[in-house]
């Protein structure tokens, strides 16, 4: 287990040694926050339901690229290798920028599940997929992750101008960029869409975001929804439920002292900026029927629609939070890939119409 120290006060010469710090939070045995501000982070995720085998015969190449040297942040770029990977009408591939989930506290594009999902999306959409890491809490509390998402798109804008990455220069259609994310990554996509629509994030003329794909977004609020209250009242089961840690992850991810109504968590909270005049790109939202956040996701879609935003809802009954992450080659994931592909085709036709 690695330890990321804080800056404790210097010990007074001759004084008794300070007692060891208490553990304030223990999140899944992966992230531990101590009373002196120290964070312990483990690299052992073996107790989580991770894929043990990623297909090696998928027709996709991948490589890792640094997009933020100052923070040492990387993304993994995937491109399909099959002949005819792009359509004759569009000789280059759409770009899908992807942000993984993990409650803003855990996760990486290197996890086998996220890697497998990105391989599948690249090969079957098809698309040039950029699966990006970002700074994690509690070492880097929100809005750090949101700012990193903007940095990825700014990096893509710079690449479109400079043409220094060979894969992007050869394959990327910068006029067909999609931003996608699951859970915490879905939250990030919402904030990217709002920043783009308000003009706070400018990408110039070379990069055009034509659609956003938000998968079971990780939103919060002080007031419980019916589904959240129902999930809390149920007896614990042996089935893995990422939702059991949601409140804890919000405590670790939000600024110190903030509640779940903070704008980073609740897009319609008392301090959140109004979205009525924000021009959203077309948005596809996927909601899982067994997700404890399903009511919150449904409300998000309903409120955006009431504002006149172009929002499409895809519901997956019987599925739990993160089903594409935990079973990227299952039947429900087959349907999800089909829905995302159709959404991207529609957005392409509309944007080129």
C-alpha positions in Angstrom: 0.0 0.0 0.0 1.4 3.4 -1.0 1.2 6.3 1.3 0.7 9.9 0.2 1.7 12.1 3.1 0.3 15.4 4.1 2.5 18.2 5.7 2.4 17.4 9.4 3.7 19.9 11.9 7.3 19.4 13.0 7.8 17.4 16.1 9.0 19.4 19.1 12.4 18.4 20.3 12.2 16.3 23.4 8.4 16.0 23.4 6.6 12.7 23.6 5.9 11.1 20.2 2.5 12.0 18.8 0.0 9.2 18.9 -0.6 7.5 15.5 -3.4 9.1 13.5 -6.9 7.6 13.5 -8.5 6.3 10.3 -11.3 8.6 9.3 -12.5 6.8 6.2 -11.8 3.4 4.6 -13.2 3.1 1.1 -13.3 -0.5 -0.2 -9.8 -1.1 1.4 -8.4 0.9 -1.5 -8.4 4.5 -0.2 -7.9 5.3 3.5 -8.0 8.8 4.9 -6.3 9.4 8.2 -7.0 12.1 10.8 -3.8 13.9 10.1 -4.8 14.3 6.4 -2.6 11.5 5.2 -4.0 9.3 2.4 -3.1 5.7 2.0 -3.9 4.3 -1.5 -3.7 0.6 -2.3 -3.1 -0.7 -5.8 -4.7 -4.1 -5.0 -8.2 -4.3 -6.5 -8.4 -8.0 -6.5 -11.4 -8.1 -4.2 -13.5 -6.1 -6.7 -15.4 -7.9 -9.5 -12.8 -7.4 -12.2 -12.4 -9.2 -15.5 -9.8 -11.9 -15.4 -9.5 -12.2 -19.2 -9.7 -9.5 -21.8 -10.1 -10.8 -25.4 -6.8 -10.5 -27.2 -8.2 -11.0 -30.7 -10.1 -7.8 -31.0 -9.1 -5.8 -34.1 -8.0 -2.7 -32.2 -4.6 -1.1 -31.5 -3.9 1.0 -28.4 -1.2 3.2 -26.9 -0.8 5.5 -23.9 -0.3 9.2 -24.3 0.4 12.0 -21.8 -2.1 14.8 -22.1 -1.1 16.8 -19.1 2.6 16.8 -18.3 2.2 19.1 -15.3 -0.1 16.6 -13.4 1.4 13.5 -15.1 -2.0 12.6 -16.6 -2.4 10.1 -19.4 -5.0 8.7 -21.7 -5.2 5.5 -23.6 -5.9 5.8 -27.3 -7.6 3.0 -29.2 -8.1 2.7 -33.0 -9.7 -0.1 -35.0 -7.4 -1.9 -37.4 -9.9 -3.6 -39.6 -10.1 -2.6 -43.3 -13.0 -0.3 -44.0 -13.1 0.9 -40.4 -14.4 4.3 -41.6 -17.3 4.8 -44.0 -16.8 6.0 -47.5 -18.9 9.0 -46.7 -16.7 9.8 -43.7 -13.2 8.6 -44.5 -12.0 9.4 -40.9 -13.3 8.1 -37.6 -15.4 9.9 -35.0 -13.5 10.6 -31.8 -15.0 9.3 -28.5 -13.5 10.8 -25.4 -14.3 8.5 -22.5 -14.1 9.1 -18.7 -14.3 6.1 -16.4 -16.3 5.8 -13.2 -15.2 5.1 -9.6 -16.9 7.7 -7.5 -14.0 10.2 -8.2 -11.9 8.1 -5.8 -10.8 5.0 -7.6 -10.3 3.7 -11.1 -8.1 4.0 -14.1 -8.2 3.3 -17.8 -5.7 0.5 -17.0 -8.3 -1.5 -15.1 -9.2 -4.6 -17.2 -12.9 -3.8 -17.3 -12.4 -0.2 -18.6 -9.8 -1.4 -21.0 -12.1 -4.1 -22.4 -15.0 -1.7 -22.7 -12.9 0.8 -24.6 -11.6 -2.0 -26.9 -15.1 -2.9 -27.7 -16.3 0.6 -28.3 -13.4 1.4 -30.6 -13.9 -1.8 -32.7 -17.7 -1.8 -33.0 -18.8 1.8 -33.2 -16.2 2.2 -34.8 -14.4 5.1 -33.3 -11.1 6.5 -32.2 -11.5 6.2 -28.4 -9.5 8.3 -25.9 -10.0 6.8 -22.4 -8.6 9.3 -20.0 -7.4 9.2 -16.4 -7.9 12.2 -14.1 -6.9 13.3 -10.6 -8.6 11.3 -7.9 -9.9 12.3 -4.5 -9.3 12.8 -1.6 -5.8 13.8 -2.7 -7.5 16.0 -5.3 -11.0 17.0 -4.5 -13.6 18.2 -6.9 -13.5 20.2 -9.1 -10.1 18.8 -10.0 -11.6 15.9 -12.1 -13.9 18.3 -13.9 -11.0 20.6 -14.8 -9.0 17.5 -16.0 -11.9 16.7 -18.4 -11.7 20.1 -19.8 -7.9 19.7 -20.2 -8.4 16.6 -22.3 -10.6 18.4 -24.7 -8.2 21.4 -24.8 -5.4 18.9 -25.5 -7.5 17.5 -28.4 -8.0 21.0 -29.7 -4.3 21.6 -29.7 -3.7 18.3 -31.4 -6.1 19.2 -34.1 -4.1 22.3 -34.8 -0.6 20.9 -34.5 -1.1 17.4 -35.9 1.7 16.0 -33.8 0.0 12.7 -32.9 0.2 10.4 -35.9 -3.0 8.4 -35.0 -5.1 11.5 -34.6 -3.7 13.1 -37.7 -4.4 10.0 -39.8 -7.7 8.8 -38.3 -9.5 11.5 -36.3 -12.5 13.4 -37.6 -12.3 16.4 -35.3 -15.7 17.6 -36.6 -17.3 14.5 -35.0 -16.2 14.4 -31.4 -18.3 12.7 -28.7 -17.8 12.9 -25.0 -18.8 9.8 -23.0 -18.5 8.6 -19.4 -20.0 6.1 -16.9 -21.0 6.9 -13.3 -18.5 9.6 -12.1 -17.4 9.9 -15.7 -21.0 10.5 -16.6 -21.1 13.3 -14.1 -18.0 14.7 -15.8 -19.7 14.6 -19.2 -22.6 16.7 -17.8 -20.2 19.3 -16.5 -18.3 19.4 -19.8 -21.6 19.8 -21.7 -22.6 22.7 -19.5 -19.2 24.4 -19.8 -19.3 24.0 -23.6 -22.8 25.3 -23.8 -22.2 28.3 -21.6 -19.1 29.2 -23.5 -16.8 28.7 -20.5 -14.9 26.0 -22.4 -13.9 27.1 -25.9 -12.6 24.6 -28.5 -12.4 26.9 -31.5 -13.3 25.9 -35.0 -11.2 22.8 -35.3 -12.9 20.6 -32.7 -16.7 20.1 -32.6 -18.5 18.2 -29.9 -21.6 16.8 -31.7 -22.9 14.6 -28.9 -22.6 13.4 -25.3 -23.2 9.9 -23.9 -23.9 9.8 -20.2 -24.0 6.3 -18.7 -25.8 6.0 -15.3 -24.4 9.3 -14.1 -23.2 9.7 -10.5 -25.2 12.5 -9.1 -26.1 13.3 -5.5 -28.4 15.3 -3.3 -29.0 15.7 0.4 -32.7 14.6 0.0 -33.0 10.9 -0.7 -34.9 9.7 -3.7 -37.4 6.8 -3.3 -35.0 4.4 -5.0 -32.1 5.5 -2.7 -34.2 5.1 0.4 -35.4 1.7 -0.8 -31.8 0.5 -1.4 -30.7 1.7 2.1 -33.6 -0.2 3.7 -32.8 -3.5 2.0 -30.8 -6.1 3.9 -27.2 -6.4 2.8 -26.5 -9.1 0.2 -23.4 -10.8 -1.0 -23.8 -9.3 -4.5 -21.4 -6.5 -5.2 -23.1 -3.1 -5.0 -21.0 -0.1 -5.8 -23.8 2.1 -4.4 -23.1 1.1 -0.9 -20.1 3.4 -1.0 -21.6 6.4 -2.8 -22.1 8.6 0.3 -18.6 7.9 1.5 -17.2 8.7 -1.9 -19.0 12.0 -1.9 -17.5 12.8 1.5 -14.0 12.0 0.1 -14.5 13.8 -3.3 -16.4 17.0 -2.5 -14.6 20.0 -1.0 -14.3 19.9 2.8 -17.5 20.7 4.5 -19.6 20.5 1.3 -22.9 18.5 1.2 -24.2 16.4 -1.6 -26.1 19.5 -2.8 -22.8 21.0 -3.9 -23.0 21.9 -7.7 -20.3 19.2 -8.5 -22.8 16.6 -7.2 -26.3 18.0 -7.7 -26.8 19.7 -11.1 -30.1 21.1 -9.8 -28.9 22.0 -6.2 -29.6 25.3 -4.5 -26.2 26.7 -5.5 -26.0 25.2 -9.0 -26.0 27.5 -12.0 -29.2 27.5 -13.9 -29.1 25.5 -17.2 -32.1 27.0 -19.0 -30.0 29.2 -21.3 -27.1 26.7 -21.7 -27.0 25.2 -25.2 -26.5 21.5 -24.8 -25.3 19.2 -27.6 -27.5 16.2 -28.2 -27.3 13.9 -25.2 -27.9 10.2 -24.8 -28.5 9.1 -21.2 -28.5 5.4 -20.2 -30.4 4.5 -17.0 -30.1 1.1 -15.3 -33.3 -0.3 -13.8 -31.7 -1.7 -10.7 -29.4 1.3 -10.0 -30.2 3.1 -6.7 -29.7 6.3 -8.6 -32.3 5.5 -11.2 -34.8 8.1 -9.9 -32.1 10.8 -9.9 -31.1 9.9 -13.5 -34.8 10.0 -14.6 -35.3 13.4 -13.0 -32.2 14.7 -14.7 -33.5 13.7 -18.1 -37.0 15.0 -17.4 -35.7 18.4 -16.2 -33.4 18.8 -19.2 -36.3 17.9 -21.5 -38.5 20.5 -19.8 -35.8 23.1 -20.7 -35.9 22.0 -24.3 -32.6 20.2 -24.3 -32.1 17.5 -27.0 -32.0 14.5 -24.7 -32.6 10.8 -25.5 -33.1 8.2 -22.7 -32.2 4.5 -23.0 -33.5 2.4 -20.2 -32.0 -1.0 -19.3 -34.5 -2.8 -17.0 -33.0 -5.5 -14.8 -29.5 -4.1 -15.0 -27.4 -2.7 -12.2 -25.1 0.3 -11.9 -22.2 -0.1 -14.2 -23.3 -3.3 -16.1 -21.2 -2.4 -19.1 -18.1 -2.1 -16.9 -18.7 -5.4 -15.1 -19.9 -7.3 -18.1 -18.7 -5.5 -21.2 -19.5 -8.4 -23.5 -22.9 -9.4 -22.0 -26.3 -9.2 -23.7 -27.2 -5.8 -22.1 -23.8 -4.4 -23.2 -24.6 -5.6 -26.8 -27.7 -3.5 -26.7 -25.9 -0.5 -25.2 -23.3 -0.6 -28.0 -26.1 -0.7 -30.5 -27.9 2.2 -29.0 -24.7 4.3 -28.7 -23.8 3.5 -32.3 -27.3 4.6 -33.5 -27.0 7.8 -31.5 -23.7 8.6 -33.0 -25.0 8.0 -36.5 -28.0 10.3 -35.9 -25.8 13.0 -34.5 -23.4 12.7 -37.5 -26.3 12.9 -39.9 -27.7 16.0 -38.1 -24.4 17.8 -37.8 -23.6 17.2 -41.5 -27.1 18.0 -42.6 
